[in-house]
Amino acid sequence: MIKPLKILNPISETIIVLFCIFWWFIAKDIPDFILPEPTEVFIGLFNLIINQDSFHHIVVSLSRVTCALIAATFVSVTLAILSRTSYVFTVIIEHNILIVLNSFPSIGWAILGVIWFSISDATVMFVEIMIIIPFCLINCIQGFRQIDQEIKEMGVSFSRNRILTFFKIDLPLALPFIVAGVRISYGIAWKIAIVAELFGASSGLGWLLQQAQNNADSEKVLAVCLLIVFLFSIIDFLILKPLAVRYSMNLKEI
């Protein structure tokens, strides 16, 4: 049985409160444009959420990150499956494609995205997908590689249908690794999204950060950064973490 996830942890909440007190103590004698006080930042965060224009940028960034994550996961799972079909695909994917994607500079993808797609949603999506694919792909490859061959042989003995065997045995056994890769990629996707939006978008939270930088608005910069932390935490807590727990339990039952 899956234990309910705890929403509050007294130790972590105490650390956050102490950090805010320390932040206030440091900021109270510093100009606001350098380091605003916590209350000002939280008010700015609240204004970001309730403001219709700002909310539009939040939805745009969240949509880009979600679509990029889904696309990168699909590509990673497909490549991981192909790498198991033959030695040739293993060499091409694991020893060539993965190495290139893993080592290619993030700023390089951002510059190429702007050159190829100009300032558009396609630029941001392209940059995010290309950068998070290797993080997801590594987990997907390891997930399919760790499949117990005895369980696989038992499944084949009951059915020669490869598609049925894949969905009933291979995929469930690999899902804990795939979900772990998705959780890692989701966090990285938010970091990349902001950089990509700074380079190649006229909307989104990255664009808001650029405007705040131009106006030397430290309060807005911190408010946007905290908002991203909250968005990541909410999705991870409500969707990704429960999925990880669920599939880990299913793996133990198998």
C-alpha positions as CSV (number, residue, x, y, z in Angstrom):
1,M,0.0,0.0,0.0
2,I,1.3,3.5,-0.9
3,K,1.7,5.7,2.1
4,P,0.2,9.2,1.8
5,L,2.8,11.9,1.0
6,K,3.4,14.3,3.7
7,I,2.7,17.9,2.7
8,L,4.5,19.6,5.6
9,N,7.8,18.7,7.2
10,P,8.5,20.6,10.4
11,I,12.3,20.6,9.9
12,S,12.2,21.9,6.4
13,E,9.5,24.5,7.3
14,T,11.7,25.7,10.2
15,I,14.7,26.0,7.9
16,I,12.6,28.1,5.4
17,V,11.4,30.4,8.2
18,L,15.0,30.9,9.5
19,F,16.2,31.6,6.0
20,C,13.6,34.3,5.5
21,I,14.5,35.9,8.8
22,F,18.2,35.9,7.8
23,W,17.2,37.3,4.4
24,W,15.2,40.1,6.1
25,F,18.1,40.9,8.5
26,I,20.6,41.2,5.5
27,A,18.2,43.1,3.2
28,K,16.8,45.7,5.7
29,D,20.0,47.9,5.3
30,I,20.5,47.3,1.6
31,P,18.7,49.3,-1.2
32,D,15.7,47.5,-2.6
33,F,17.1,47.5,-6.2
34,I,19.9,45.3,-4.9
35,L,18.2,43.0,-2.5
36,P,14.5,43.6,-1.5
37,E,13.0,42.3,1.7
38,P,11.2,38.9,1.7
39,T,7.8,40.6,2.2
40,E,8.2,42.7,-0.9
41,V,9.2,39.7,-3.0
42,F,6.2,37.7,-1.8
43,I,3.9,40.6,-2.6
44,G,5.5,40.8,-6.0
45,L,4.9,37.0,-6.4
46,F,1.3,37.4,-5.5
47,N,0.9,40.2,-8.0
48,L,2.4,38.0,-10.7
49,I,-0.2,35.4,-10.1
50,I,-3.2,37.6,-10.0
51,N,-2.2,39.9,-12.9
52,Q,-3.8,38.8,-16.1
53,D,-0.8,39.7,-18.3
54,S,1.7,37.9,-16.0
55,F,-0.6,34.9,-15.7
56,H,-0.5,34.6,-19.5
57,H,3.3,34.4,-19.4
58,I,3.1,31.7,-16.7
59,V,0.7,29.6,-18.8
60,V,2.9,30.0,-21.9
61,S,6.1,28.9,-20.1
62,L,4.3,26.0,-18.4
63,S,2.9,24.9,-21.7
64,R,6.3,25.0,-23.4
65,V,7.9,23.0,-20.7
66,T,5.2,20.4,-20.6
67,C,5.2,19.9,-24.4
68,A,9.0,19.8,-24.5
69,L,9.0,17.2,-21.7
70,I,6.4,15.0,-23.5
71,A,8.3,15.2,-26.8
72,A,11.7,14.5,-25.2
73,T,10.3,11.5,-23.3
74,F,8.7,10.1,-26.5
75,V,12.0,10.5,-28.5
76,S,14.0,9.0,-25.6
77,V,11.8,6.0,-25.2
78,T,11.8,5.4,-29.0
79,L,15.7,5.6,-29.1
80,A,16.0,3.4,-26.1
81,I,13.8,0.7,-27.7
82,L,15.8,1.0,-31.0
83,S,19.1,0.5,-29.1
84,R,17.9,-2.9,-27.9
85,T,17.0,-4.2,-31.4
86,S,20.5,-4.6,-32.7
87,Y,24.1,-4.0,-32.0
88,V,24.3,-1.4,-34.8
89,F,21.6,0.7,-33.2
90,T,23.2,0.3,-29.8
91,V,26.5,1.7,-31.2
92,I,24.8,4.5,-33.1
93,I,22.5,5.6,-30.3
94,E,24.6,5.0,-27.1
95,H,28.1,5.7,-28.5
96,N,27.3,8.5,-31.0
97,I,24.0,10.2,-30.6
98,L,24.0,10.2,-26.8
99,I,27.6,11.5,-26.6
100,V,26.9,14.3,-29.0
101,L,23.7,15.4,-27.2
102,N,25.2,15.0,-23.8
103,S,28.3,17.2,-24.6
104,F,26.8,19.8,-27.0
105,P,26.8,23.2,-25.3
106,S,23.4,24.5,-24.2
107,I,24.2,28.0,-25.5
108,G,25.0,26.4,-28.9
109,W,21.4,25.0,-29.2
110,A,20.0,28.4,-28.1
111,I,22.0,30.2,-30.8
112,L,21.1,27.6,-33.5
113,G,17.4,27.7,-32.5
114,V,17.3,31.5,-33.0
115,I,19.1,31.2,-36.4
116,W,16.9,28.4,-37.6
117,F,13.5,29.3,-36.2
118,S,13.9,33.1,-35.5
119,I,12.0,34.4,-32.4
120,S,9.2,32.0,-31.9
121,D,7.8,29.2,-29.7
122,A,9.5,26.7,-32.0
123,T,12.9,28.1,-30.9
124,V,12.1,27.6,-27.2
125,M,10.7,24.1,-27.8
126,F,13.7,23.1,-29.9
127,V,16.2,24.2,-27.4
128,E,14.4,22.6,-24.4
129,I,14.0,19.3,-26.3
130,M,17.5,19.0,-27.5
131,I,19.0,19.7,-24.1
132,I,16.8,17.5,-21.9
133,I,16.8,14.4,-24.3
134,P,20.1,13.0,-23.0
135,F,19.0,13.2,-19.4
136,C,15.8,11.3,-20.1
137,L,17.5,9.0,-22.7
138,I,20.1,7.7,-20.2
139,N,17.4,6.6,-17.8
140,C,15.3,5.0,-20.5
141,I,18.3,3.0,-21.8
142,Q,19.1,1.8,-18.3
143,G,15.5,1.0,-17.6
144,F,15.2,-1.4,-20.6
145,R,18.6,-2.8,-19.9
146,Q,17.7,-3.8,-16.4
147,I,14.7,-5.9,-17.4
148,D,14.9,-9.3,-15.8
149,Q,15.4,-11.8,-18.7
150,E,13.8,-14.6,-16.8
151,I,10.6,-12.6,-16.5
152,K,10.9,-11.6,-20.2
153,E,11.3,-15.3,-21.2
154,M,8.3,-16.3,-19.0
155,G,6.2,-13.6,-20.8
156,V,7.3,-14.8,-24.2
157,S,6.3,-18.3,-23.3
158,F,2.7,-17.1,-22.7
159,S,2.5,-15.0,-25.8
160,R,4.6,-14.6,-29.0
161,N,3.0,-11.2,-29.7
162,R,5.9,-8.8,-29.4
163,I,3.7,-5.7,-29.0
164,L,1.7,-7.4,-26.2
165,T,4.9,-8.5,-24.5
166,F,6.3,-5.0,-24.7
167,F,3.3,-3.3,-23.1
168,K,2.7,-6.1,-20.5
169,I,6.3,-6.7,-19.5
170,D,9.0,-4.5,-20.9
171,L,7.3,-1.1,-20.4
172,P,6.0,-1.7,-16.8
173,L,9.5,-2.9,-15.8
174,A,11.2,0.1,-17.4
175,L,8.7,2.7,-16.2
176,P,10.4,3.4,-12.8
177,F,13.5,4.4,-14.7
178,I,11.5,6.4,-17.3
179,V,9.6,8.3,-14.6
180,A,12.9,9.1,-12.8
181,G,14.3,10.4,-16.1
182,V,11.2,12.5,-16.6
183,R,11.5,14.0,-13.0
184,I,15.1,15.0,-13.7
185,S,14.3,16.3,-17.1
186,Y,11.4,18.4,-15.8
187,G,13.6,20.3,-13.4
188,I,16.2,20.9,-16.1
189,A,13.5,21.9,-18.6
190,W,12.5,24.8,-16.4
191,K,16.1,26.1,-16.2
192,I,16.5,25.7,-19.9
193,A,13.1,27.3,-20.7
194,I,14.2,30.6,-19.0
195,V,17.4,30.8,-21.0
196,A,15.7,29.8,-24.2
197,E,13.0,32.5,-23.6
198,L,15.6,35.1,-23.0
199,F,17.2,34.3,-26.4
200,G,14.3,33.4,-28.6
201,A,10.9,34.4,-27.3
202,S,8.7,37.5,-26.8
203,S,6.6,35.9,-24.0
204,G,7.0,33.6,-21.0
205,L,8.7,33.9,-17.6
206,G,12.1,34.2,-19.3
207,W,10.9,37.3,-21.1
208,L,9.6,38.7,-17.8
209,L,13.0,38.2,-16.3
210,Q,14.6,40.1,-19.2
211,Q,12.2,43.0,-18.6
212,A,13.0,43.0,-14.9
213,Q,16.8,43.0,-15.8
214,N,16.3,45.9,-18.1
215,N,14.6,47.8,-15.3
216,A,17.0,46.7,-12.6
217,D,14.0,45.2,-10.8
218,S,15.5,42.7,-8.3
219,E,12.1,42.2,-6.6
220,K,10.5,41.0,-9.9
221,V,13.5,38.8,-10.7
222,L,13.3,37.0,-7.3
223,A,9.5,36.8,-7.6
224,V,9.7,35.1,-11.0
225,C,12.4,32.7,-9.7
226,L,10.3,31.8,-6.7
227,L,7.3,31.3,-8.9
228,I,9.3,28.8,-11.0
229,V,10.2,26.9,-7.8
230,F,6.6,26.7,-6.8
231,L,5.5,25.6,-10.3
232,F,8.1,22.9,-10.3
233,S,7.3,21.8,-6.7
234,I,3.5,21.6,-7.4
235,I,3.8,19.5,-10.5
236,D,6.4,17.2,-9.0
237,F,4.4,16.8,-5.8
238,L,1.0,16.2,-7.3
239,I,2.0,14.2,-10.4
240,L,5.6,13.1,-10.9
241,K,6.4,11.9,-7.3
242,P,3.2,9.9,-6.9
243,L,3.9,8.2,-10.3
244,A,7.4,7.4,-9.2
245,V,6.1,5.8,-5.9
246,R,3.4,3.9,-7.8
247,Y,5.6,2.4,-10.4
248,S,8.3,1.5,-7.9
249,M,5.7,-0.4,-5.8
250,N,4.5,-2.1,-9.0
251,L,8.0,-3.2,-9.8
252,K,8.4,-4.7,-6.3
253,E,5.2,-6.6,-6.7
254,I,6.4,-8.0,-10.1
